[in-house]
Amino acid sequence: MAIRLDKAADLATAVRRGDRRALARAITAAESSRPEHRQLAEAVLSAVVPHRGASFRLGISGAPGAGKSTFIEAFGLHLLGAGRRVAVLAVDPSSALSGGAILGDKTRMPRLARAADAYIRPSAAGLTLGGVARRTREAILLVEAAGFDIVLVETVGVGQSETAVADMVDMFLLLLPPAAGDELQGVKRGIIELADLVVVTKSDGALLAAANHAASDYRSALSLLRPRLPPWQPEVVPVSALEGRGLDLVWVAAQRFQALLQAGGLLQSRRAEQARRWLWSELEQGLIEALRARADLRQRACDLEAEVVAGRRAATLAARELLERFLSG
């Protein structure tokens, strides 16, 4: 079913005007698997991408209990006070049984959700690994086209797999709560190596001393790691979202990081590399979907799957046969 081009053009125009309903419709279409919705989303993206404004994209990750939503609301309000327009793309975990997600980020950030210059869009992670939804990149382009100049991407927050977000943002913030005992035992090298800024949350009240101690330990640990961006040594900032302390330091560090990227042409090259990886990721997923949709291969795929599961055939040989049949058909 082909879409009407004037419908896509009208929706794209409304998105560029900052119409929230149009933005929500465009993101919903992008996240949909229905062919007519995908056509609409692709037409809208083609129309808005050349006209989207400049933005700064920040990925925010941290394990459950780190205080991501509390930090994002406080930080988002701080950014609004600095005259910025803030979009939050929050990814919630999906149920392995039903596939559904609670999508409760608006209820966890009530003050930010009510702000005129803020937009919060919760999405379900689905089967996508890495802490983000498959269409998060498209949502980023759409909120930029709608005039939001700060984009915060909040990951699912399930632990070590939270690395895909670093491949779609300009700066990666890792939130870590103060811990008792050996703080570094719970921090995996893979994710902390990707962090451009470590934020020690809940740095107030009875946890203040533990937070300061943890921040000192994280600084020592980061000094031993090779920086992801050599001119930038990752920093550690203790923050109390409840008391509003440290938020200004996070924003100052983010601005210095952004200036560093822009001065050396690194922002453009980083985004170009991210776009290249996005292309190949979409191609891989699209090929798998096309293969699964081929009715003439469906039975043979089931037979080969059964042989692999039973141990009668190696998975590599079964995959090669399916691929050869797909390409020759």
KAGI-V836437 format. One record per residue. N is the residue number from 1. RES is the residue in one letter. PSI is psi in radians with two decimals (none if undefined). OMEGA is omega in whole degrees, 0 to 359 (none if undefined). Layout:
BEGIN
N_RES_PSI_OMEGA + N_RES_PSI_OMEGA
END
This chain:
BEGIN
1_M_2.02_182 + 2_A_2.55_179 + 3_I_2.73_174 + 4_R_2.24_183 + 5_L_-0.59_180 + 6_D_-0.52_177 + 7_K_-0.78_178 + 8_A_-0.70_181 + 9_A_-0.73_179 + 10_D_-0.72_180 + 11_L_-0.72_179 + 12_A_-0.73_179 + 13_T_-0.73_180 + 14_A_-0.66_177 + 15_V_-0.78_181 + 16_R_-0.43_176 + 17_R_-0.19_182 + 18_G_0.28_179 + 19_D_2.05_186 + 20_R_-0.67_179 + 21_R_-0.72_179 + 22_A_-0.71_178 + 23_L_-0.78_179 + 24_A_-0.73_179 + 25_R_-0.72_181 + 26_A_-0.74_179 + 27_I_-0.69_177 + 28_T_-0.74_178 + 29_A_-0.69_180 + 30_A_-0.60_182 + 31_E_-0.24_183 + 32_S_2.66_176 + 33_S_-0.06_180 + 34_R_2.32_185 + 35_P_-0.74_182 + 36_E_-0.56_177 + 37_H_-0.71_179 + 38_R_-0.69_177 + 39_Q_-0.75_179 + 40_L_-0.80_181 + 41_A_-0.75_181 + 42_E_-0.65_178 + 43_A_-0.71_179 + 44_V_-0.78_179 + 45_L_-0.74_179 + 46_S_-0.59_182 + 47_A_-0.59_188 + 48_V_-0.45_186 + 49_V_-0.77_180 + 50_P_-0.29_186 + 51_H_0.08_184 + 52_R_2.60_182 + 53_G_2.98_178 + 54_A_2.47_179 + 55_S_2.95_173 + 56_F_2.16_186 + 57_R_2.19_179 + 58_L_2.22_174 + 59_G_2.41_182 + 60_I_2.09_182 + 61_S_2.88_179 + 62_G_2.66_182 + 63_A_2.79_176 + 64_P_2.35_181 + 65_G_-0.08_180 + 66_A_-0.27_179 + 67_G_0.61_183 + 68_K_-0.87_183 + 69_S_-0.72_179 + 70_T_-0.76_179 + 71_F_-0.80_183 + 72_I_-0.71_179 + 73_E_-0.82_181 + 74_A_-0.74_180 + 75_F_-0.72_178 + 76_G_-0.74_177 + 77_L_-0.65_177 + 78_H_-0.72_180 + 79_L_-0.67_176 + 80_L_-0.68_178 + 81_G_-0.40_178 + 82_A_0.12_176 + 83_G_0.27_180 + 84_R_2.78_174 + 85_R_2.21_193 + 86_V_2.23_172 + 87_A_2.33_178 + 88_V_2.09_175 + 89_L_1.81_186 + 90_A_2.25_182 + 91_V_2.13_181 + 92_D_2.57_179 + 93_P_2.52_178 + 94_S_2.62_178 + 95_S_2.33_177 + 96_A_-0.34_182 + 97_L_-0.91_185 + 98_S_-0.37_184 + 99_G_-0.10_182 + 100_G_2.91_178 + 101_A_2.67_183 + 102_I_-0.66_179 + 103_L_0.90_187 + 104_G_0.30_186 + 105_D_-0.56_178 + 106_K_-0.61_179 + 107_T_-0.44_179 + 108_R_-0.22_179 + 109_M_1.05_188 + 110_P_-0.70_183 + 111_R_-0.73_179 + 112_L_-0.65_181 + 113_A_-0.50_181 + 114_R_-0.20_185 + 115_A_2.43_183 + 116_A_-0.58_184 + 117_D_0.39_177 + 118_A_2.64_179 + 119_Y_2.20_180 + 120_I_2.20_180 + 121_R_1.83_175 + 122_P_2.49_178 + 123_S_2.68_178 + 124_A_2.43_180 + 125_A_-0.52_183 + 126_G_-2.40_180 + 127_L_0.06_182 + 128_T_2.30_178 + 129_L_2.91_175 + 130_G_0.08_174 + 131_G_-0.01_181 + 132_V_2.87_177 + 133_A_2.78_184 + 134_R_-0.59_184 + 135_R_0.34_179 + 136_T_-0.67_180 + 137_R_-0.73_180 + 138_E_-0.67_177 + 139_A_-0.65_178 + 140_I_-0.82_181 + 141_L_-0.65_182 + 142_L_-0.74_179 + 143_V_-0.54_175 + 144_E_-0.72_179 + 145_A_-0.48_180 + 146_A_0.00_173 + 147_G_0.17_178 + 148_F_2.17_186 + 149_D_-0.11_171 + 150_I_2.17_179 + 151_V_2.06_178 + 152_L_2.10_179 + 153_V_1.92_180 + 154_E_2.20_182 + 155_T_2.99_179 + 156_V_-0.78_180 + 157_G_0.90_181 + 158_V_0.02_174 + 159_G_-2.23_193 + 160_Q_-0.37_182 + 161_S_0.03_186 + 162_E_0.91_184 + 163_T_-0.31_183 + 164_A_-0.53_182 + 165_V_-0.54_180 + 166_A_-0.28_181 + 167_D_0.09_181 + 168_M_0.13_180 + 169_V_2.97_179 + 170_D_-0.55_182 + 171_M_2.43_184 + 172_F_2.07_179 + 173_L_2.25_177 + 174_L_2.11_180 + 175_L_2.23_181 + 176_L_2.25_178 + 177_P_2.73_174 + 178_P_2.51_182 + 179_A_2.78_177 + 180_A_2.61_177 + 181_G_-2.38_184 + 182_D_1.65_186 + 183_E_-0.59_188 + 184_L_-0.22_182 + 185_Q_-0.54_183 + 186_G_0.00_183 + 187_V_2.06_181 + 188_K_2.44_185 + 189_R_-0.68_184 + 190_G_-0.79_185 + 191_I_-0.60_182 + 192_I_-0.43_176 + 193_E_-0.41_180 + 194_L_-0.25_186 + 195_A_2.26_172 + 196_D_-0.41_179 + 197_L_2.28_176 + 198_V_2.20_179 + 199_V_2.06_176 + 200_V_1.92_186 + 201_T_2.99_175 + 202_K_0.61_181 + 203_S_1.19_181 + 204_D_2.94_175 + 205_G_-2.38_183 + 206_A_-0.31_182 + 207_L_0.00_185 + 208_L_-0.84_181 + 209_A_-0.74_179 + 210_A_-0.65_180 + 211_A_-0.76_179 + 212_N_-0.68_178 + 213_H_-0.76_179 + 214_A_-0.75_180 + 215_A_-0.71_178 + 216_S_-0.74_179 + 217_D_-0.71_179 + 218_Y_-0.66_177 + 219_R_-0.76_180 + 220_S_-0.73_180 + 221_A_-0.76_181 + 222_L_-0.54_180 + 223_S_-0.31_180 + 224_L_-0.19_182 + 225_L_2.64_176 + 226_R_2.17_182 + 227_P_2.50_177 + 228_R_-0.61_177 + 229_L_1.71_190 + 230_P_-0.67_179 + 231_P_-0.21_186 + 232_W_2.14_173 + 233_Q_2.02_181 + 234_P_2.40_183 + 235_E_2.87_178 + 236_V_2.22_182 + 237_V_2.06_173 + 238_P_2.39_184 + 239_V_2.44_169 + 240_S_1.81_179 + 241_A_-0.57_181 + 242_L_-0.68_182 + 243_E_-0.12_179 + 244_G_0.27_181 + 245_R_2.39_176 + 246_G_-0.24_181 + 247_L_-0.68_179 + 248_D_-0.62_179 + 249_L_-0.64_177 + 250_V_-0.76_181 + 251_W_-0.68_177 + 252_V_-0.77_179 + 253_A_-0.72_179 + 254_A_-0.71_179 + 255_Q_-0.68_177 + 256_R_-0.68_179 + 257_F_-0.74_179 + 258_Q_-0.75_179 + 259_A_-0.67_178 + 260_L_-0.74_179 + 261_L_-0.75_183 + 262_Q_-0.68_183 + 263_A_-0.65_183 + 264_G_0.13_183 + 265_G_0.20_184 + 266_L_-0.52_180 + 267_L_-0.80_181 + 268_Q_-0.76_181 + 269_S_-0.64_179 + 270_R_-0.77_180 + 271_R_-0.59_178 + 272_A_-0.74_178 + 273_E_-0.67_177 + 274_Q_-0.69_179 + 275_A_-0.67_179 + 276_R_-0.78_179 + 277_R_-0.63_178 + 278_W_-0.77_179 + 279_L_-0.88_184 + 280_W_-0.55_176 + 281_S_-0.78_178 + 282_E_-0.68_180 + 283_L_-0.79_179 + 284_E_-0.85_182 + 285_Q_-0.64_179 + 286_G_-0.68_179 + 287_L_-0.72_179 + 288_I_-0.75_179 + 289_E_-0.70_179 + 290_A_-0.68_178 + 291_L_-0.78_180 + 292_R_-0.48_183 + 293_A_-0.20_182 + 294_R_1.95_182 + 295_A_-0.60_182 + 296_D_-0.25_179 + 297_L_-0.17_190 + 298_R_-0.84_182 + 299_Q_-0.72_180 + 300_R_-0.63_177 + 301_A_-0.73_178 + 302_C_-0.71_180 + 303_D_-0.78_180 + 304_L_-0.67_178 + 305_E_-0.75_179 + 306_A_-0.67_179 + 307_E_-0.68_179 + 308_V_-0.79_181 + 309_V_-0.66_181 + 310_A_-0.12_179 + 311_G_0.28_181 + 312_R_-0.21_181 + 313_R_2.49_178 + 314_A_2.48_182 + 315_A_-0.63_181 + 316_T_-0.70_180 + 317_L_-0.69_178 + 318_A_-0.74_180 + 319_A_-0.70_180 + 320_R_-0.74_180 + 321_E_-0.78_179 + 322_L_-0.74_181 + 323_L_-0.74_180 + 324_E_-0.72_178 + 325_R_-0.69_180 + 326_F_-0.80_184 + 327_L_-0.53_182 + 328_S_-0.24_182 + 329_G_none_none
END
